[in-house]
Amino acid sequence: MEVIHKIGRRKTAVARVYVSKGKGNIIVNKKNLNTYFPTATLQYKVNQPLALTNNEDNFDVKVNVFGGGITGQAEAVRLALSRAMCELDEENRSILKPEGLLTRDPRMVERKKFGQKKARKKFQFSKR
């Protein structure tokens, strides 16, 4: 098996994932997973596709991720890993799809409009 390359996106975060045979090491931007994503929740999100498909110790994962915040980056990595697991074995699709891991979350930040304070908030109205 050669290296599998997949891309995942969430808000403005973009994650490129390279999956190869190995012992279960996950390197994110040249740092260990636990260093880059310090909280247990974010680590769980990244590991979710591997855990559901029972591939935690079978593959080494190298990730390049940029843009957005830390949560958006973790979810972008999760989507890319899910797509990689589906390419490895088509049966993984039936495991990951019901969990919603193959769905690209389309929610983005709404742009600010001119003449307004924020996207929807208006400047204070004064009647007198």
N, C-alpha and C positions, 0 to 999 in steps of 0.2 A: 504494500500500500504506500502510495506517495502522499505528499502533503495535500490536505483538503483546505481550500481557501473560501471563506464565506464572509459576507458583510451583513451587519445588523445596524439598524438605526432607531433612535428614540429621541423625540424633540429635536435638539440640534446636535446630539451626540452621534458619532459614527464609530463603529467598532469593526476592525478587520481581524478575523480569527484564522489561525493556521493550526490545523489538527494533524498530528502525526502519531505513529505508534510510540508508546513509551510507558512510563511508570505512574502517571497521574499528576505530573507537575503542571501548574498553571502560572505562567509568567505574563503580567500585565504591564506594558510600557517598561520593560526591563526590570521590573520589581516583582517580588513574590505577591501572590493573590492577597494574603493576609496583611501585607504592608500597604498595598494600594487601596484595598477596600477594608478598612479597619473594623467596621461593625459586622456583627453576625448576620444581620438581615441581608446586607448586600452580598456577603459571601454565600449565603443560602441561595439568593437569586441567581448568582453566577453558576453555582454547582447544580442547580435544579435539573437542567436537561441531562447532565451526566448521571445524576442520581436516579432519575426516573428510568433511564435506559440501561442501568447497571454497568456503566462504562467509566466509573470514577478512577479506577487504577489501570485502565488499558491504554489511555492516550495522554500524550503531552500536548498542552495547548499554549500557543504563543499568541498574545493579543496586542494589537495597536489600537488604542482608543483615544479620541480627542473630541473636544467640543462639549458643550452642555455642562451639567453638574454631575455630582458623583452618583446619584440615583439613576439619572438618565443614562449614564455610561454603563452602569451595572445591567440595566435592562436591555441596552443595545448589545452588550456581550452575550446576554442570555438568548436573545433572538438569533444572533449569529451562530452560537453553539447549537441551538435547536435545529437550525437549517443544516449544519454540518452533520449532526446525528442522523438526519433524514437521508442525507446523501450516502452515508455509510451503509445504512440498512433501511429499506423502505418500510419495514414493519414498525420502526420507531415512530413513524408518522401517526399511526393509530394510538400510540401512547401519549405523544406530545400534543396532538391537536385538541383533544378534549380538555386538557389543562390550559389551553389558550396560549401556548408558548410559540406557536407558529404565526400568530397574528401580529402584524405591524401596527402598533398603537398610533393612530393618525393625529392625536391631539397635539396641537402646536400652540405657542403663545400668539394671541391675537395682536395684530399691530396697533400701535397708537395712532389715533386719528387727529388731524389738525383741528384746532379750536376746542380741544378737549384736554382734560388733565391726564387721562390714561386711555386705555382702549374703549372702555364704556363709561367711566366716571367723567362727569362734566365739571366745569368750573362752577363755584358757588353762585347761585342765582340771587340777585338782590332786587326786590320789587321796588324799594324806595331808596 
